Structure formats: structure tokens, C-alpha cells
Amino acid sequence: MKYSALALLRGALAAHRNWSPAWRSPEPKPAYDIVIVGGGGHGLAAAYYLAKNHRLSSIAVLERGWLGGGNTGRNTTVVRSNYLYPESARLYDFSLKLYEGLSRELNFNVMLSQRGHVMLAHSRHDLESLARWANAMYMNGIEAELLSREQVGELIPALDMSPDARYPVLGGFTQRRGGTARHDAVAWGYARAADALGVDIIQNCEVTGFVKAANGAVSGIETSHGRIQAGRVGLAVAGHSSVLAGLAGFRLPVTSYALQAMVTEPLKPRLDKVVISPGTGAYVSQSDKGEMVIGGGLDLFPSYAQRGSFAVLQSVVAATLAIFPSFSRLRLMRQWAGIVDVVHDSSPILGPTPVPELYINCGWGTGGFKAIPAGGWMLAHVLATGRNHELAEPFQLERFITGRLIDEAAASGIAH
Ligand SMILES: Cc1cc2nc3c(=O)[nH]c(=O)nc-3n(C[C@H](O)[C@H](O)[C@H](O)COP(=O)(O)OP(=O)(O)OC[C@H]3O[C@@H](n4cnc5c(N)ncnc54)[C@H](O)[C@@H]3O)c2cc1C
């Protein structure tokens, strides 16, 4: 069913009783050419691009909970491509360009809002590193704009711009194409489009082990619904990547941490930019419902508990109020966390694993929502062809043996 204004009108005339489910809920078949583990954005996008770009038809996505119930449905929805190194800039800008056409491509409104993304400088040191960063972006062909103190004040009137503020704002830089997209819609849009192309999406189906052929290659998986044969398997399980790698018999340089976020009660439009303050450790945007969406850095210790610690919550709130004192009377409505897959160089791992026919997409850590279209595209490419896409080439697992790391953590030092 094509979604359109006319379909909406027809639906209204029929009291909205004629809508069909956005995707089927099939029972798993005994065998597929390709099985993807993880029904978050990256797994669902990979399934869609396998069917769309590579015209493959025997594909399943297995999700142990519900679609988008992992980090895809828990993030603060920031999209941007302002990365420091050329390898990352190419990958993330490819993703942002895919986002720019995604609602049309999927026939599903992902509510992309390119409202602009502003990074604040609170010290001379910050100003220098933002200048270096913006220059690197120019060199990589991605637009960036350094902002004076006055320009930041004009763009974000809600900021405390007084010179004796606890964290005075000295300037900043912006990527105007950055912004937000609706996280659930990205998962649902890919799921619906993949289902329409014949992909079986199976929820409440946990992968519990791997079946291997005599040559050590993966030939199937054990699940809570029984054994499923598979020609190739792709892993896109974010914070649980090390757990699945352990079941498959290899180790990953990934540590899992809780990353938390929170929203305030809704208020009238007050903030029409995504504002990041690496110096204080908080970032804020206003959702379409009016809530202030607030995020910060990782919890300090590895964990699989999707709650987040009070100490980090407190420091993120304090940082937010230091730059936006006028938000101090707002009540927090909800707080939650997701388990993110952190790699030492803050860059993803894409491509083959030490186990033949098993491929991986992980290591996005605190910033993989913006990468969903590209990450899915890369995983689909390697699953379909057995070869890496050229944009994924620098992000191989073997970089932890060669030492050719891409240290994006050096650029921002903040999760978003
Ligand atoms: C609080 C927070 C804020 C964030 N903010 C941003 C942001 O603003 N911008 C940004 O770009 N990124 C952000 N991120 C990061 C981003 O959300 C993730 O990098 C991205 O969503 C990862 O997508 P994914 O599909 O790889 O993982 P997920 O969405 O986590 O999907 C993985 C799925 O695998 C499933 N799974 C796990 N184990 C198994 C198993 N054994 N069998 C079957 N299924 C299994 C899980 O249930 C889960 O649904 C944030 C993350 C958090 C937690």
C-alpha cells in the first residue's frame, strides 16, 4: 500500500479501518540465503538494500525483542556528517545524503529536520580545535561554518550569553545540513520497505548460537525458534556484538557501556537548532512535540543495564542548566539508556569476521543513528558480494592488527 495524502483521505473516509499492517509477521523458514541478526536500524537497512540494490530475495532479519527496541529507538536522533578524518567524512556524508532522500525512497516520513547543528566553544582552546575541525571538513568537501560569539547568540537566543556565565560562549561552528530525524520512523520505514520486497522480519526470535560447517564457516544459527540454515550471516547487534562474537568463537575490541538520554516536559518552540557543548558534556535539541531532548557522555563503567547511573544523569542536567539556565524550572519526564558498542578509536567495524561467511556491522558506539543508511548499505554490499564496499574498506576489523586506527574520539570527545 502506497502512503500518500490521497490514501490518508481514503483512510479517513473509512474511519481508518482499512490500513493493512506495515509488515508481516511470518514464521521463520528452515533456510535462507542470508540471515541478519538484529532488527535495529542497521540490520533493517541492510535487509532493505540487499533486496533493493542486489535483488536478493531469500533474506530474514531476526530480532530478539521488537523492531527498533535497541539503540535505534533510544537515541537522541541527531544526524550530521561533521567528522574529522576523510574516511569518516566520506562514510557519514554518504549517510546524510541517503537520509536526505529517505522519506521519498521508503515512502515513509522519517521526519528529517535539517535545522542545523551548532557546536559551542567555551575557551580559546575550544575555538582552536573547532577551527581545525571546520578546516578538515572543508578539505573533505563538507560544508562547515565557523561562528563568532554574536552569531551563536543570534542563532540560539535561549543560550546564556552573559560574559560572566559559568561557561561563557566564545564562538562555535555549525553544519547547517545537520539536524534530527525521527528514530522509530527510520526503523519502521526500512522494515516496511524491506518487507514489501519479500524480506522475512521475525521479532521475538533470539539468536543463541551458530552452526558451523566442517571448514569452520557459518552454515546456520540456533535461535529461540529452532535452527535456521543460512548461506551467510550478518551481525548488527550494537551493544551485544561481543556476546554474539563470543558465541561465534572470536573476540572483538568492543566494550559495552550504557549511554543515557532524557526529555523534559514539552514547551513552546524555544530552540530550533541542535546544540552541542563538548566543554560541559551536554547536548540539547527540541523535539517536534516540544520536549527538550538532552544527552551527554557515556556512563563510566561497562554495563548491560539499560538504565544509566544517577551520577552521569546529574552531571548532564547540571551541564545543560549551565548553558541554558532558563530551563531550570522544566521537569524531566523520562530518562532511559541504551547499550552502546564502543571501540577505542570511536569508529565502526564493518566487513568480514575471522569466521568465514559471518560479517559484522558494529562499533558505532554513541553515534550510529546518523549512520544507519550507510551502515546498512555497507553490510548489504559485503553480504551480497563477499567484498567490502570501498567506503567500508578503512573500517575493517584487521585495523586493530595493522594499527591503522581512525581516531575520531580526538575530534569531539562527546556522544551524539
Ligand atoms: C541514549 C543514546 C543516544 C544516542 N544518540 C545518538 C544520536 O543523537 N545520533 C546518533 O547518530 N547516534 C546516537 N546514538 C547511537 C545510536 O543509537 C546507535 O549507534 C544505533 O542506533 C545503532 O543501531 P543498530 O541497528 O546497530 O543497533 P540497535 O538499534 O541497538 O539494534 C540491535 C538489535 O539487536 C538485537 N539483538 C541483540 N542481541 C540479539 C540476539 N542474540 N538475537 C537477536 N537480536 C539481538 C537487539 O534487541 C537490538 O534491537 C545514541 C545511542 C543512545 C543509547
The ligand as an SDF file (V2000), in Angstrom:
LIG
                    3D

 53 58  0  0  0  0  0  0  0  0999 V2000
   20.9210    7.4380   24.6280 C   0  0  0  0  0  0  0  0  0  0  0  0
   21.5190    7.3290   23.2550 C   0  0  0  0  0  0  0  0  0  0  0  0
   21.6400    8.4560   22.4670 C   0  0  0  0  0  0  0  0  0  0  0  0
   22.1770    8.3580   21.1780 C   0  0  0  0  0  0  0  0  0  0  0  0
   22.1460    9.4550   20.3830 N   0  0  0  0  0  0  0  0  0  0  0  0
   22.5410    9.3560   19.1010 C   0  0  0  0  0  0  0  0  0  0  0  0
   22.3930   10.4670   18.2200 C   0  0  0  0  0  0  0  0  0  0  0  0
   21.8470   11.5080   18.6000 O   0  0  0  0  0  0  0  0  0  0  0  0
   22.8390   10.3460   16.9450 N   0  0  0  0  0  0  0  0  0  0  0  0
   23.4220    9.2010   16.5080 C   0  0  0  0  0  0  0  0  0  0  0  0
   23.8570    9.1640   15.3500 O   0  0  0  0  0  0  0  0  0  0  0  0
   23.5270    8.1050   17.2990 N   0  0  0  0  0  0  0  0  0  0  0  0
   23.0950    8.1440   18.5740 C   0  0  0  0  0  0  0  0  0  0  0  0
   23.1700    7.0500   19.3950 N   0  0  0  0  0  0  0  0  0  0  0  0
   23.7360    5.8070   18.8850 C   0  0  0  0  0  0  0  0  0  0  0  0
   22.7570    5.0470   18.0050 C   0  0  0  0  0  0  0  0  0  0  0  0
   21.5070    4.9570   18.6400 O   0  0  0  0  0  0  0  0  0  0  0  0
   23.2740    3.6480   17.6810 C   0  0  0  0  0  0  0  0  0  0  0  0
   24.6130    3.7060   17.2440 O   0  0  0  0  0  0  0  0  0  0  0  0
   22.4390    2.9960   16.5860 C   0  0  0  0  0  0  0  0  0  0  0  0
   21.0680    3.1030   16.8630 O   0  0  0  0  0  0  0  0  0  0  0  0
   22.8370    1.5360   16.4550 C   0  0  0  0  0  0  0  0  0  0  0  0
   21.8920    0.9070   15.6130 O   0  0  0  0  0  0  0  0  0  0  0  0
   21.9480   -0.6630   15.4710 P   0  0  0  0  0  0  0  0  0  0  0  0
   20.9160   -1.0600   14.4900 O   0  0  0  0  0  0  0  0  0  0  0  0
   23.3640   -1.0690   15.2030 O   0  0  0  0  0  0  0  0  0  0  0  0
   21.6610   -1.2070   16.9360 O   0  0  0  0  0  0  0  0  0  0  0  0
   20.3070   -1.3990   17.7420 P   0  0  0  0  0  0  0  0  0  0  0  0
   19.2610   -0.4340   17.3590 O   0  0  0  0  0  0  0  0  0  0  0  0
   20.6900   -1.4820   19.1950 O   0  0  0  0  0  0  0  0  0  0  0  0
   19.8140   -2.8220   17.2310 O   0  0  0  0  0  0  0  0  0  0  0  0
   20.4480   -4.0150   17.6010 C   0  0  0  0  0  0  0  0  0  0  0  0
   19.3590   -5.0330   17.8160 C   0  0  0  0  0  0  0  0  0  0  0  0
   19.9640   -6.3150   18.0090 O   0  0  0  0  0  0  0  0  0  0  0  0
   19.0980   -7.0400   18.8430 C   0  0  0  0  0  0  0  0  0  0  0  0
   19.8060   -8.1870   19.4030 N   0  0  0  0  0  0  0  0  0  0  0  0
   20.8100   -8.1940   20.3250 C   0  0  0  0  0  0  0  0  0  0  0  0
   21.1750   -9.4590   20.5970 N   0  0  0  0  0  0  0  0  0  0  0  0
   20.4120  -10.2700   19.8190 C   0  0  0  0  0  0  0  0  0  0  0  0
   20.3150  -11.6740   19.6460 C   0  0  0  0  0  0  0  0  0  0  0  0
   21.0770  -12.5240   20.3470 N   0  0  0  0  0  0  0  0  0  0  0  0
   19.3980  -12.1710   18.7690 N   0  0  0  0  0  0  0  0  0  0  0  0
   18.6090  -11.3320   18.0420 C   0  0  0  0  0  0  0  0  0  0  0  0
   18.6520   -9.9800   18.1700 N   0  0  0  0  0  0  0  0  0  0  0  0
   19.5390   -9.4710   19.0500 C   0  0  0  0  0  0  0  0  0  0  0  0
   18.6780   -6.0080   19.9040 C   0  0  0  0  0  0  0  0  0  0  0  0
   17.4920   -6.4060   20.5570 O   0  0  0  0  0  0  0  0  0  0  0  0
   18.5390   -4.7440   19.0660 C   0  0  0  0  0  0  0  0  0  0  0  0
   17.2030   -4.4790   18.6850 O   0  0  0  0  0  0  0  0  0  0  0  0
   22.6370    7.1020   20.6940 C   0  0  0  0  0  0  0  0  0  0  0  0
   22.5350    5.9640   21.4890 C   0  0  0  0  0  0  0  0  0  0  0  0
   21.9620    6.0640   22.7600 C   0  0  0  0  0  0  0  0  0  0  0  0
   21.8200    4.8290   23.5960 C   0  0  0  0  0  0  0  0  0  0  0  0
  1  2  1  0
  2  3  1  0
  2 52  2  0
  3  4  2  0
  4  5  1  0
  4 50  1  0
  5  6  2  0
  6  7  1  0
  6 13  1  0
  7  8  2  0
  7  9  1  0
  9 10  1  0
 10 11  2  0
 10 12  1  0
 12 13  2  0
 13 14  1  0
 14 15  1  0
 14 50  1  0
 15 16  1  0
 16 17  1  0
 16 18  1  0
 18 19  1  0
 18 20  1  0
 20 21  1  0
 20 22  1  0
 22 23  1  0
 23 24  1  0
 24 25  2  0
 24 26  1  0
 24 27  1  0
 27 28  1  0
 28 29  2  0
 28 30  1  0
 28 31  1  0
 31 32  1  0
 32 33  1  0
 33 34  1  0
 33 48  1  0
 34 35  1  0
 35 36  1  0
 35 46  1  0
 36 37  1  0
 36 45  1  0
 37 38  2  0
 38 39  1  0
 39 40  1  0
 39 45  2  0
 40 41  1  0
 40 42  2  0
 42 43  1  0
 43 44  2  0
 44 45  1  0
 46 47  1  0
 46 48  1  0
 48 49  1  0
 50 51  2  0
 51 52  1  0
 52 53  1  0
M  END
$$$$
